[in-house]
Amino acid sequence: MAGTKKKVGKVTHFYSNLNVAVIKLAGELKKGDSISIEGATTNLTQKADSMQIDRKNIETAKKGQEIGMKVADRVRDGDVVYRL
């Protein structure tokens, strides 16, 4: 895969009933960005296509914000989120 990955956040919570990860952002993330969520037992690549703050859909999230994102598979607290 070409390009470099940039750390944009960390998973702080995972709602297994909703398949939603709460991500504390360390960088900007836009809807449609390709992301990778990586941890000791996590290796998930997907598009950031469903992001919310306080249950409202957003297009762009900025550093320091906490967002909810629908994820394709289970992730764990402490997993690192990269923009590809």
For each residue, the residues with C-beta under 8 A, 3 or more apart:
1: 84
2:
3: 84
4:
5: 36 82 83 84
6: 27 82 83
7: 26 27 80 81 82
8: 25 26 27 28 29 35 81 82 83
9: 23 24 25 26 27 29 80 81
10: 23 24 26 78 79 80 81
11: 14 21 22 23 37 39 75 76 77 78 79 80 81
12: 22 23 24 66 77
13: 21 22 77
14: 11 20 21 22 71 74 75 76 77
15: 18 19 20 21 22
16: 19 74
17:
18: 15 70
19: 15 16 70 71 72 73 74
20: 14 15 68 69 70 71
21: 11 13 14 15 37 68 69 71 75 79
22: 11 12 13 14 15 66 67 68
23: 9 10 11 12 29 66 67 68 69 81
24: 9 10 12 66
25: 8 9 28 29 61 62 63 64 65 66 67
26: 7 8 9 10 63
27: 6 7 8 9 63 83
28: 8 25 60 61 62 63
29: 8 9 23 25 33 35 48 51 60 61 67 81 83
30: 33 48 59 60 61
31: 48 49 51 58 59 60
32: 47 48 49
33: 29 30 47 48 83 84
34: 45 46 47 48 83 84
35: 8 29 45 46 47 48 81 82 83 84
36: 5 43 44 45 81 82 84
37: 11 21 42 43 44 45 46 71 75 79 80 81 82
38: 42 43 44 79 80 82
39: 11 42 43 75 76 78 79 80
40: 76
41: 76
42: 37 38 39 74 75 76 79
43: 36 37 38 39
44: 36 37 38 71 72 73 75
45: 34 35 36 37 84
46: 34 35 37 49 71 72
47: 32 33 34 35
48: 29 30 31 32 33 34 35 51 69
49: 31 32 46 70
50: 57 69 70
51: 29 31 48 57 58 59 61 67 68 69
52: 55 56 57 58 67 68 69
53: 56 58 61 65 66 67 68
54:
55: 52 68
56: 52 53
57: 50 51 52
58: 31 51 52 53 61 67
59: 30 31 51
60: 28 29 30 31
61: 25 28 29 30 51 53 58 65 67
62: 25 28 65
63: 25 26 27 28
64: 25
65: 25 53 61 62
66: 12 22 23 24 25 53
67: 22 23 25 29 51 52 53 58 61
68: 20 21 22 23 51 52 53 55
69: 20 21 23 48 50 51 52
70: 18 19 20 49 50
71: 14 19 20 21 37 44 46 74 75
72: 19 44 46
73: 19 44
74: 14 16 19 42 71
75: 11 14 21 37 39 42 44 71 79
76: 11 14 39 40 41 42 79
77: 11 12 13 14
78: 10 11 39
79: 10 11 21 37 38 39 42 75 76
80: 7 9 10 11 37 38 39
81: 7 8 9 10 11 23 29 35 36 37
82: 5 6 7 8 35 36 37 38
83: 5 6 8 27 29 33 34 35
84: 1 3 5 33 34 35 36 45
